Amino acid sequence: MQLVNFLYVATVTRLSELRREAERGDSPVPTAVIIAGLVTAGIAVTLLVKEKAEGWINAIPSK
């Protein structure tokens, strides 16, 4: 019976500690979504710069 009481008290104590520590950090999902958005924006900017540079180079008259 002492073991059961000990396990009960230990479980209740641990659960109360977990409830008290509500801030446990951010989920990795929003971070992954932000990273994917930044990668997409980076690719779009790179393609835009590449197209502008090619247009500028093609506008140079050849001799």
Helices and strands as residue ranges (DSSP letters): H 2-20, H 28-58
